[in-house]
Amino acid sequence: MPFTGIFSSTTRKIGGVGVDAVISETHKSQVKVTQHPVELGANINDHAIIQPKEYEMQGVVSNLPDKWYKFSVPSYLSGSKETRAASAYEMLQTVQEKREPVDVQTGLKSYKNMILEKLEVDRDRETSGGLYFTAKLREIIIIRNKSVRVDEGQFKNGKTREQTSPTKDRGRQQAPEVDKSKKCSDLYKSKIKDPEC
């Protein structure tokens, strides 16, 4: 697999932490659809819920300096124990521990309001010269509530005036006759003892 931009900064970032190379990335976009039947003519989007976006990256941060072509001395050669890989790992851990939404720049698109859910680093003798990591991020869907001020005079019996119609005096009303075939159904007989049935 080719490494993209191994010797220069790429545009791929997790919460401002730059990544030198991306081995693989996975974008997940999902809609959860109801398992129940939907009535004909119903608004279908009420029965399909957009799930938070997910993004997973296998990335590399090397210990080579950012500007290697200007012959700057890397920290691991100058006696410092702090390397670019160690700094990047510490910054990614800080992003995760803060648990605050961050922006993520990928090869396909930019994501906003992402939380670093999982950060995994495997090290062996072949990968100890840099940071080889897997980061899994999930979108936090943020909504904004809107408050509306309602005067007390707008309410009548718990409903607004627009929702209630005025009462009308229709005089004395005669109740309709009950169909005896329906009245004497088995369900009715089992619940009410009526001498007419």
C-alpha positions in Angstrom: 0.0 0.0 0.0 1.4 3.4 -0.9 2.0 6.0 1.8 0.7 9.4 1.0 2.9 12.3 1.9 5.4 10.5 4.0 7.9 13.3 3.9 5.5 16.3 4.1 2.5 17.3 6.1 -0.8 15.9 4.7 -4.1 17.5 4.9 -5.3 14.7 7.2 -5.8 15.8 10.7 -7.6 14.7 13.9 -8.4 17.6 16.1 -5.5 19.6 14.7 -3.0 16.7 15.0 -1.4 16.2 11.7 -0.8 12.7 10.2 2.2 12.0 8.0 0.7 9.0 6.2 -2.6 7.1 6.1 -2.5 3.4 5.5 -6.2 3.0 5.3 -9.4 4.9 6.2 -13.0 3.7 6.6 -16.0 6.1 6.3 -19.3 4.8 7.7 -22.6 6.5 7.1 -25.8 4.6 8.1 -29.5 5.1 8.3 -31.6 2.9 10.7 -34.9 2.0 9.1 -37.9 0.8 11.1 -38.7 -2.9 11.3 -42.4 -2.2 11.4 -44.7 -1.7 8.4 -45.2 1.9 7.2 -48.6 3.1 6.3 -49.1 4.0 2.6 -48.7 7.8 2.1 -46.9 8.3 5.4 -43.8 10.5 5.5 -41.0 7.8 5.1 -38.2 9.9 6.6 -40.1 9.8 9.9 -39.3 6.1 9.9 -35.6 6.2 8.9 -33.2 7.7 11.5 -29.8 9.0 10.4 -27.1 7.5 12.6 -23.9 9.3 13.7 -21.1 9.2 11.1 -18.1 7.0 11.9 -14.6 7.3 10.7 -11.6 5.0 11.3 -8.0 5.7 10.3 -4.9 3.6 10.3 -2.2 6.3 10.3 1.5 7.0 10.8 3.4 9.8 12.3 7.1 9.4 11.6 10.0 10.7 13.7 11.4 12.5 10.7 11.3 16.2 11.1 8.6 18.2 9.3 11.2 20.1 7.2 13.7 17.3 6.6 14.9 18.9 3.4 16.1 22.0 5.3 18.5 19.8 7.3 16.9 20.6 10.7 18.1 18.2 13.4 15.4 15.9 14.7 14.8 15.9 18.4 15.8 12.2 18.9 19.3 13.0 17.4 19.8 16.1 19.5 19.5 14.2 22.8 15.8 14.9 23.6 13.6 12.0 24.4 10.6 13.8 22.9 10.0 12.6 19.4 7.3 13.7 16.9 5.7 10.3 17.3 5.6 10.6 21.1 4.2 14.2 20.8 1.5 13.1 18.4 0.5 10.2 20.6 0.3 12.5 23.6 -1.8 15.1 21.6 -4.2 12.4 20.4 -4.6 11.1 24.0 -5.4 14.7 25.1 -8.0 15.0 22.3 -9.6 11.7 23.5 -9.4 12.5 27.2 -11.0 16.0 26.8 -14.1 14.3 25.2 -14.9 17.4 23.3 -16.0 17.4 19.7 -13.2 18.0 17.2 -12.9 18.5 13.4 -11.4 15.7 11.3 -9.9 16.3 7.9 -9.8 13.1 5.7 -8.9 12.3 2.1 -12.6 12.3 1.2 -14.3 15.0 3.3 -14.2 17.0 6.5 -16.2 15.9 9.6 -17.3 18.2 12.4 -18.3 17.3 16.0 -16.3 14.0 16.1 -15.3 12.3 19.4 -12.2 10.1 19.4 -13.7 6.9 20.7 -10.8 4.6 20.4 -7.0 5.0 20.0 -5.0 1.9 19.5 -1.2 1.8 19.1 0.7 -1.4 18.3 4.5 -1.3 18.6 7.1 -3.8 17.6 10.7 -3.6 16.4 9.6 -2.6 12.9 7.2 0.2 14.0 9.2 1.6 16.9 10.6 4.4 14.7 7.3 6.2 14.6 3.7 6.1 15.7 1.5 3.5 13.9 -2.0 3.9 15.2 -5.7 3.2 14.6 -8.2 5.9 15.6 -11.9 5.4 15.6 -14.1 8.5 15.7 -17.9 8.9 16.0 -20.0 12.0 15.3 -21.9 13.7 18.0 -25.2 15.0 16.6 -25.8 18.4 18.2 -29.2 20.0 18.2 -30.3 23.5 19.3 -33.5 24.0 21.2 -35.6 27.1 20.4 -37.6 28.7 23.1 -40.9 30.5 22.3 -42.6 32.9 24.7 -46.3 32.2 25.1 -48.6 34.6 27.0 -50.9 33.1 29.6 -53.9 34.6 27.7 -53.2 32.3 24.8 -54.2 29.2 26.7 -57.7 28.0 27.4 -58.3 24.6 29.1 -54.7 23.6 28.3 -55.0 24.3 24.6 -54.3 27.5 22.6 -57.3 29.4 21.3 -56.4 28.4 17.7 -56.7 24.7 18.6 -60.1 24.9 20.2 -63.4 25.7 18.6 -66.1 27.5 20.4 -68.9 25.4 22.0 -72.3 25.5 20.4 -75.7 25.0 22.1 -77.5 22.3 20.1 -80.3 21.8 22.5 -81.4 18.4 23.8 -80.1 15.5 21.7 -81.6 12.0 21.3 -79.1 9.2 21.6 -79.1 6.9 18.6 -80.6 3.5 18.7 -78.2 0.6 19.3 -78.2 -2.3 16.8 -79.1 -5.3 18.9 -77.0 -7.7 16.7 -74.0 -5.7 17.6 -75.1 -5.1 21.2 -75.4 -8.9 21.8 -72.0 -9.9 20.5 -70.1 -12.5 22.4 -67.7 -9.9 23.7 -70.5 -7.7 25.0 -72.3 -10.7 26.6 -69.1 -11.8 28.4 -68.6 -8.3 30.0 -72.2 -7.1 30.7 -75.1 -9.2 31.7 -78.0 -7.8 29.7 -81.5 -9.5 30.0 -82.2 -8.5 26.4 -79.4 -10.7 25.0 
